[in-house]
């Protein structure tokens, strides 16, 4: 990696999620500040999430589609909800799992679940839809009202893009709010500091950066959807990671810094 000595980078993520990327950038000489602008909070309706998990365990879904690590954590926690607590585990559920990218694949693996489908290309909702099969009469598991049901455990700010695209393919998607995304205020010293690069890892992060920090610093985006959200929020996108990984984000930060005076 190019020497980043003297460069300042803001990682608006939780310390746990930022640790890998922060380590890579610091080893390259960058001065890194970690300060989240959003946090995960439990869904308002925990009973609905617990009921969805019970349906997964009972084989009432053909697929569960995972678009974030937060969704995996929320699903596994819901197994212990008072209204749906069971000795069964999601790892043993008679259902197929689709994961949007490497981070969600790892989160599923940590829960003992192997992903059955991962996009070949872009790690996004569009990438998932491009890879997702249509229900087939040749596949007994995808015929009938149960076989076409797909569970989408999403955040409360999720757009309807994935649900609508799966419905167009012939599936019957059910959306359940798995978690809420809430604002986390940046400290005053962070707001007042100058950063060469700000890393945005979701549309929600991009919008909060524009609101809390401003639009004066160029950003590196984790993927195309985050880059589009950043531009819509008035931010200047200096580089986009080619994969949603710490190594790819670090490479994109290097590319962005090389283009700065």
Secondary structure, 3 states (H helix, E strand, C coil): CCCCCCCEEEECCCHHHHHHHHHHHHHCCCEEEECCCEEEEECCCHHHHHHHHHHHHCCCCCEEEECCHHHHHHHHHHCCCCCCCCCCCHHHCCCEEEECCHHHHHHHHHCCCCCCEECCCCCCHHHHHHHCCCCCCCCHHHCHHHHCEEEEEEECCCCCHHHHHHHHHCCEEEEEEEEEEEECCCCHHHHCCCCCEEEECCHHHHHHHHHHCCCCCCEEECCHHHHHHHHHCCCCEEEECCCCCHHHHHHHHHHHHHCCC
